[in-house]
Every structure is written in C-alpha cells, then in structure tokens.
Amino acid sequence: MHNLFRYILFLLLIIVTFFSCKTTSKTTQIEAEKQSQQQQNKLSNYGIGKLLDSVSSKYLLYNNISIKINVIAELFNESHQLEGILRIKKDSIISISLLAPLGIEAAKIILYADSILFINKFKKEYFIRPYSFFEQQFQLELTFNDIQSILTNQLFLYSETDEERNLAMNEFSSERDYIKKTFFKDKDSVNYILKTHRKHKIKRYLKKPLKDEKSFIVENIKIVHNQFKIQAIEVIDYSEKRSLLVEYSNFETINNTLFPTMFNFTAKDSTQQFVLKLMYKKINLNQELNFSINIPSTYKKIY
C-alpha cells in the first residue's frame, strides 16, 4: 500500500480527466463563485427527469479519444510529477500509458469490459485481474462503465447495495430510471445538486447507526446552473470513514460542448489523504487508434 508507483497507477484508473482538440477555443470559466440570493432564484425549478436529460444532452460526443496528460500526485506529504497518454475507445477499452523520461513507455494499463491488464515494462512482468481487484485492494467497487463515466465527465453512480447493482445491470431498466429512483434534487446558490440521502438521515446514522446497516454510502453530484455540466462528484462512506471527491474545472469548448481540462481527485480515509491533479497537453478526437497488445514471451505473468 505504501508503494508510490502502485498508488499512482490506482489513482490513474479512477481519475477524472479532460478533453480538448486542436481547434479548441477557450470559453468563459464555469467555476462556481459565491453569488447573492438573487442568483439562487434564477435556478429553474427543473424536475429530476428534465435535469438528467439536460445534463446528458451536454455530454461530449466521441468514438475515440487520445490525450497527452500531465499528472501531479501528492502522496505521503510528497509531490510527484508524471506524463502519460490516455486513450479511450468508447464502451470498449481504456488504455493508460505511463512515460519515463525521453518519452519511453514504462508501464501500461488496459481496462477491458471484464478485466484489467497491467504491464510493467521495466520489470518485464504483467498481470490480469477482474474488477473485484479494486474492492480487494482498495475497497472501491468500480466497473468499466464507472471509470469511463468518470473520465468523460458523465454521471458516476457509485452502487451502494446489491439491489442497486442488480437494477443497474438489468437490461430492462434504464440508467435514467435508476438515477431517478436513487437520487433526489437539491440546489445551492449557483448549482443543482443530486443527492442520495437527506441531511436528517445522515445525522441519524452518525448519531446511532442501525444494527442491520452494514454500510452507509452517500453520493452528491454538483451540476453547474445553465451549463448543465458536472462540476463535482463526492462519495462518502460513513461506515468505513473514507471519501472520494472529484472536482472538474477549466472548461473549454470542444465541438460545441463545454468540457473540463483540469481536475482535482482527492481520496481520504481515517489516516491519510491522496491528491491527484491532471492537466491536458494535447488531444486528438475521433482519430483511428491502435489498441493491439503484444506481450513478449519473455515477460513473467504474476498470479
């Protein structure tokens, strides 16, 4: 757990990133700022269904994305910088290459729909793991769709119970219906907020957890007024005293859609905190990408 390289790889798998293209033009920032009560009154009283439709209509449309990234990782009171390349083939595969000095590829992570492949080119070894690897190693239940949604500034729904996971995977249910059943709508002075729990339920749990309540996980999604872009996603596991916060910023116009070009990722537990900051360098959108993987026979497979 105290291996720096291992933690950076983990954080890269669940970070939120940004996308731009060569013709990108910068637009006005949509960072939330403190505004008067008058601004709050300007927030339209959308129903949750209309709000969800407004958000999904602002998603970036893409088939393939390739991006060069700069990463700053703050771990164990130290700051480290990395460069890498992130590639996504929508609904199919996610590839993350970590680069050593001079642009030499040091390691590669491949996320398939049902498994994770990690190749360490320095040590000439590799391993393949199911997605339960996240839960076993880091107490995070993540799927391919979860990670893809985080990476593309879409709604990230952290399933709390087996019932919710089964509903999410049921081919006869829709994500929209799932969100409507799970979340309720709130707002602050400048943002819409989707929440899974109301304050009185959180206070009740903190005061006296129910005996049959094995876990208590709260998710909040902050949506920017008028732009309908996701600005922050927060997941708090009160039972395990840990949290995950993803914050998007520096939005730019890409193919007539605002998209974040920077983010802060913060993971905390009761003893330590990990912060990851990501900035874009160069983006290619919807170009043909090669995702073929060749593992030399001399590489050792780790079981």
NORSULJO-V750325 format. One record per pair of residues at least 12 apart in sequence whose ideal C-beta (glycine too) atoms are under 6 Angstrom apart, sorted by the first residue. I is the first residue (numbers start at 0). GAP is how many residues later the second one is. D is the distance in Angstrom with one decimal. If there is no record, write none. Layout:
i=I gap=GAP d=D
i=I gap=GAP d=D
This chain:
i=6 gap=68 d=5.9
i=7 gap=65 d=5.3
i=9 gap=128 d=6.0
i=10 gap=265 d=4.6
i=11 gap=84 d=5.4
i=14 gap=250 d=4.8
i=14 gap=261 d=5.6
i=14 gap=263 d=5.8
i=15 gap=134 d=4.9
i=15 gap=230 d=4.5
i=15 gap=247 d=4.5
i=16 gap=134 d=5.2
i=16 gap=261 d=5.4
i=17 gap=242 d=4.6
i=17 gap=243 d=3.9
i=17 gap=262 d=5.1
i=18 gap=46 d=5.7
i=18 gap=240 d=5.3
i=18 gap=264 d=5.3
i=19 gap=232 d=5.6
i=19 gap=234 d=5.6
i=19 gap=241 d=5.8
i=19 gap=260 d=5.6
i=19 gap=263 d=4.4
i=20 gap=233 d=5.8
i=20 gap=262 d=5.2
i=20 gap=264 d=4.5
i=23 gap=228 d=5.3
i=23 gap=230 d=5.6
i=24 gap=228 d=5.5
i=25 gap=226 d=5.3
i=26 gap=226 d=4.7
i=29 gap=194 d=4.9
i=29 gap=197 d=4.8
i=29 gap=221 d=5.1
i=30 gap=218 d=5.8
i=31 gap=158 d=5.1
i=31 gap=159 d=5.9
i=34 gap=154 d=5.5
i=34 gap=155 d=5.4
i=38 gap=150 d=5.7
i=38 gap=151 d=5.9
i=39 gap=149 d=4.7
i=42 gap=144 d=5.3
i=42 gap=182 d=5.6
i=47 gap=132 d=5.6
i=47 gap=137 d=4.7
i=50 gap=141 d=5.9
i=51 gap=124 d=5.7
i=51 gap=127 d=5.8
i=53 gap=174 d=4.4
i=54 gap=173 d=5.0
i=57 gap=170 d=4.8
i=57 gap=171 d=6.0
i=58 gap=95 d=5.7
i=59 gap=197 d=5.1
i=59 gap=199 d=5.2
i=61 gap=223 d=6.0
i=61 gap=224 d=6.0
i=62 gap=27 d=5.6
i=62 gap=223 d=5.3
i=63 gap=25 d=5.4
i=63 gap=222 d=5.6
i=63 gap=225 d=4.9
i=64 gap=23 d=4.7
i=64 gap=220 d=5.9
i=65 gap=21 d=4.9
i=65 gap=218 d=4.5
i=65 gap=223 d=5.9
i=66 gap=19 d=5.0
i=66 gap=213 d=5.9
i=66 gap=216 d=4.7
i=67 gap=17 d=5.7
i=67 gap=213 d=4.1
i=67 gap=214 d=4.6
i=68 gap=15 d=5.1
i=68 gap=17 d=5.7
i=68 gap=209 d=5.8
i=69 gap=209 d=4.7
i=69 gap=211 d=5.9
i=70 gap=207 d=5.6
i=71 gap=205 d=4.3
i=72 gap=203 d=5.3
i=73 gap=201 d=4.1
i=74 gap=199 d=5.5
i=82 gap=16 d=4.7
i=83 gap=13 d=5.6
i=83 gap=14 d=5.0
i=83 gap=15 d=5.6
i=84 gap=12 d=4.5
i=86 gap=202 d=5.5
i=92 gap=198 d=5.2
i=93 gap=17 d=4.0
i=94 gap=15 d=5.4
i=95 gap=13 d=4.4
i=105 gap=15 d=5.8
i=105 gap=16 d=5.6
i=106 gap=13 d=5.2
i=110 gap=33 d=5.8
i=112 gap=31 d=5.0
i=114 gap=13 d=5.7
i=114 gap=15 d=5.8
i=115 gap=13 d=4.8
i=123 gap=175 d=4.9
i=124 gap=174 d=5.9
i=124 gap=175 d=4.5
i=124 gap=177 d=5.5
i=125 gap=169 d=5.8
i=125 gap=173 d=5.5
i=126 gap=175 d=4.1
i=130 gap=12 d=5.7
i=152 gap=77 d=5.6
i=152 gap=107 d=5.7
i=155 gap=77 d=5.2
i=157 gap=61 d=5.2
i=157 gap=77 d=4.7
i=159 gap=57 d=4.5
i=181 gap=14 d=5.9
i=182 gap=13 d=5.8
i=189 gap=35 d=5.5
i=190 gap=31 d=4.9
i=190 gap=33 d=5.9
i=190 gap=34 d=5.9
i=191 gap=31 d=4.3
i=192 gap=29 d=5.5
i=193 gap=27 d=4.2
i=194 gap=25 d=5.2
i=195 gap=22 d=5.7
i=195 gap=23 d=4.7
i=196 gap=21 d=4.8
i=214 gap=24 d=4.6
i=215 gap=22 d=4.5
i=215 gap=23 d=4.9
i=216 gap=20 d=5.0
i=217 gap=18 d=4.7
i=218 gap=16 d=5.1
i=219 gap=14 d=4.6
i=220 gap=12 d=5.3
i=226 gap=31 d=5.9
i=228 gap=29 d=5.4
i=230 gap=17 d=5.6
i=231 gap=15 d=4.8
i=232 gap=13 d=4.8
i=240 gap=29 d=4.4
i=241 gap=27 d=4.2
i=242 gap=25 d=5.0
i=243 gap=23 d=5.4
i=244 gap=21 d=4.5
i=245 gap=19 d=5.4
i=246 gap=17 d=4.5
i=247 gap=12 d=3.6
i=247 gap=15 d=5.2
i=248 gap=13 d=4.9
i=249 gap=12 d=4.1
i=260 gap=19 d=5.0
i=261 gap=17 d=5.4
i=262 gap=15 d=5.4
i=263 gap=13 d=5.7
